[in-house]
Amino acid sequence: MACSAPEPTDPATLPPPPRRRGRPPIHLSLSLNLVMPSQFFPEGGDGPAPGERRLMRAVLKDALAVLFKYEATQDRRGQRLLAEAQHWLESDDADWPFSFVNVCDALGLEPSCVRGRVARCRPAQRAQRRPR
């Protein structure tokens, strides 16, 4: 009869588990250093991305530059560009992503206020409103 020693059940008498060298298992390392995208990027649910906003600002800036640059031009190309910019500025179409109304909305501007300010600043508009 072979006598075998009973297995120790007391945790204090158990030998420590073997230590692993190197990196911890992937499931442990991910839970320790978890970084959420929302920590670095703002919530994008309430408007266009920053790049799209920059593009919309550039579209508005270009239209305003055309309005002021070609205000009194006699050049056909300048008159065509001026007419296109005026039509874009006066349009209430919201179907096109880069329409004047949508650009103003994305930039947090009131379209009627922008139109009014442009009308006050344009030389041709000021000349038409002066009482004679």
C-alpha positions in Angstrom: 0.0 0.0 0.0 1.4 3.2 -1.1 0.7 6.0 1.1 0.2 9.3 -0.6 0.1 12.6 1.1 -3.2 14.4 0.9 -3.3 17.5 -1.4 -2.9 20.7 0.6 -6.1 22.8 0.5 -4.9 25.7 2.6 -4.0 28.6 0.3 -1.1 29.6 2.5 0.5 26.2 1.9 -0.1 26.2 -1.8 3.0 27.1 -3.9 2.5 30.4 -5.8 1.4 30.1 -9.4 4.1 30.3 -12.0 4.9 33.9 -13.0 4.6 34.8 -16.7 7.3 36.8 -18.2 6.6 39.4 -21.0 3.4 41.1 -21.8 0.1 40.4 -20.1 -2.6 38.7 -22.1 -4.3 40.9 -24.6 -7.6 40.9 -22.8 -5.9 42.3 -19.7 -3.8 44.9 -21.5 -6.8 46.4 -23.4 -8.9 46.8 -20.3 -6.1 48.7 -18.5 -5.2 51.3 -21.2 -8.6 51.8 -22.9 -8.8 55.1 -24.8 -12.1 56.1 -26.3 -12.2 58.2 -29.6 -14.6 60.6 -27.8 -11.7 61.5 -25.5 -9.9 63.1 -28.4 -12.6 64.0 -30.9 -15.7 66.1 -30.3 -19.1 64.5 -30.8 -19.9 64.8 -34.5 -23.7 64.4 -34.3 -24.7 68.1 -34.4 -23.0 69.4 -37.6 -20.4 68.8 -40.3 -16.9 67.7 -39.6 -14.2 70.4 -39.2 -12.9 69.9 -42.7 -16.4 70.3 -44.2 -16.9 73.5 -42.2 -13.6 74.9 -43.5 -14.7 74.1 -47.0 -18.1 75.8 -46.4 -16.4 78.8 -45.0 -14.1 79.0 -48.1 -17.2 78.8 -50.4 -18.9 81.6 -48.5 -15.7 83.7 -48.5 -15.2 83.1 -52.3 -18.8 84.2 -53.1 -18.4 87.4 -51.0 -15.0 88.1 -52.7 -16.7 87.8 -56.1 -19.5 90.0 -55.1 -17.2 92.8 -54.1 -14.5 92.3 -56.7 -16.8 92.3 -59.7 -19.4 94.8 -58.5 -18.7 97.4 -61.2 -17.0 95.3 -63.8 -17.7 95.5 -67.5 -15.9 92.2 -68.3 -18.3 89.5 -69.4 -16.6 86.8 -67.3 -16.8 89.1 -64.2 -20.4 89.8 -64.9 -21.2 86.1 -65.2 -19.3 85.3 -61.9 -21.1 88.2 -60.2 -24.5 86.9 -61.4 -23.7 83.4 -60.2 -22.6 84.7 -56.8 -25.7 86.9 -56.5 -28.0 84.0 -57.4 -26.3 81.7 -54.9 -26.6 84.4 -52.2 -30.3 85.1 -52.9 -31.4 81.5 -53.2 -33.3 79.8 -50.4 -32.7 76.3 -51.9 -31.8 73.9 -49.2 -31.6 70.7 -51.3 -27.9 71.1 -52.3 -25.4 70.6 -49.4 -23.4 73.7 -50.4 -26.4 76.0 -50.9 -26.2 79.4 -49.2 -28.8 78.4 -46.6 -27.0 75.2 -45.7 -23.6 76.8 -45.6 -24.9 79.5 -43.2 -26.6 76.9 -41.1 -23.4 74.8 -40.8 -21.4 77.9 -39.9 -24.0 79.1 -37.3 -24.9 82.2 -39.3 -28.4 83.5 -40.0 -28.8 83.8 -43.8 -31.0 86.9 -43.7 -28.4 88.7 -41.5 -25.6 87.8 -43.9 -27.7 89.0 -46.8 -28.5 92.2 -45.1 -24.9 92.9 -44.2 -23.7 92.2 -47.7 -26.4 94.5 -49.1 -25.3 97.3 -46.7 -21.6 96.9 -47.7 -21.9 96.7 -51.5 -21.4 100.0 -53.3 -24.1 99.4 -55.9 -26.6 98.5 -53.1 -25.7 101.7 -51.2 -26.0 103.9 -54.3 -29.5 102.5 -55.0 -30.8 103.2 -51.4 -29.5 106.8 -51.2 -32.3 109.3 -51.4 -31.8 111.8 -54.2 
